[in-house]
């Protein structure tokens, strides 16, 4: 063929190649903007979801995930690039879009319920919107695939490109794509640093002895002098001598939910679920000789109701015991579903009782007379799943002058604290704007709040919602003025010194094998001075510091999360002795 004919043809091909690269570049820039919106909105890389179910992306993963379309754009503009990698990229991203569509549609139809005609009416609009967005992305990937394929054909027809160089660029882009896709699944630098720090702390921290029980520990309390430690489990009540570190007494009274010594150390009270054989839900012992006092058989209420105890506290004179509890209906128990449950539900609804609701009450017990007075109704019709999720959602001050409990206005705003005076029974409500008291579903038992000795200040673990991203914080609430102050926060559990001048917080970590690190962090609320004490103990990967009690200025007891053994759920605890330093 005449060279004069070939030359215009070659020039036309080159011009088509330029147009093809410009089109590919435009498509990739558009997709980069989409990816940028994904990252900003918190939507991650679908490939990573299969490796990391949490879907959380570290900062490096976000940068590389957003940079991949730009890298592909840079590659597409290289004179030697033939489009093969771009075709592969379009296929992978198209598959992700299809998977995303299937997941979202599945959640819409099977994962969520519809609470009314309005939500049902919005469903078609939501489906159309989703199909529109995903359809647009699929159209983009189809165009990208076709343009990349056309680029390859044009390059082949024109006989252009350095094949060895192109192969090297293709290999580099495959490697870059793999890194960008998987980077978010790799541990972030702060996670690596945290792991290194944990190993260093475990190496340096002193090891303490572990004391074990046959049941999981559900509550703890120390005597006023700190020489006795009471442990409540699902089957028994134990008392340990903190000086000899030996168990000196136990009783199978009930499944203990709350336990407390009287201010002078004369009495020990425990409240919890009674035994099927008819034991009461409240027991009181005279500590000298551990003689059980008569007359505290808990009065039965309506047939299908159960009782959950939040706190017990003696008044300063030791002759009056206050019990804070709620009652609800048995069929409200999670997972309890049967024909019997449905029958009970129908009966209770016919009597005007609402499902999932409970009454919060306070009972006063006169020790010398062995009498439980009629309970005082604090609040009725409270949601069990949120406000009164479990025992321990409400607390007394140590002088029993008042107690606090949380409420919400809707399921998304859990930020009201109620303080009740136990002399006048007057109630004050505090609204914590900018803060949330809820964690996961309702009030998580891992997060708690405490009143100081005279009930003038409350200390609450909560979430600060200011500044866009929520952060856990320790909040001091002045119950006289309603003012708040943020304090530095560590851990999940909270304790106060006897004088209310110091706050102790508990944290813990495990190396995933058999060594656990317990951290005790003490903060002076007046000066801001802080110190941390670390110790390690031999357990397993399920041991985690959960409850603790401030026994003496230099002595703490820490219990672990119950673990399942050969004989059921087992409990364990340790002592942290600041004076000895080794917690012997």
Buried (B, 14 or more C-beta within 10 A) or exposed (E): EEEEEEEEEBEEBEEBBEBBBEBBBBBBEBBBEBBBEBBEEEEBBBBBBEEBEEEEBBEEBBBBBBBBBBBBBBBBEBEBBBBBBBBBBBEBBBEBBBBBBEEBBEEBEEEEEEEEEEEEEEEEEEBEEBBEBBEEBBEBBEBBBBBBBBBBBBBEEBEBBEEEEBEEBBEEBBEBBEEBBBBBBBEBEEEEEEBEEBEEBBEEBBBBEBBEBEBBBBBBBBBBEBBBBBBBBBBBBBBBEBEEEEBEBBBEBBBBBBBBBBBBBBBBBBBBBBBEEEBBBBBBBBBEEBEEBEBBBBEEEEEBBBBBBBBBBBBEEBBBBBBBBBBBBBBBEEEEEEEEBEEBBEBBEEEEBEEEBBBBBBBBBBBEEEEBEEBBEBBEEBBBBBBBBBBBBBBBBBBBBBBBBBBBEEEEEBBBBBBBEBEEEEEBEBEBEEBBBBBEEBBBBBBBBBBBBEBBBBBBBBBBBEEEEEEBBBBBBEBEEEEBEBBEBBBBBBBBBBEBBBBBBBBBBBBEEEBBBBBBBBBEBEEEEBEEBBBBBEBBEEBBBBBBBBBBEEBBBBBBBBBEEEEEBBBBBBBBBBEEEEBE
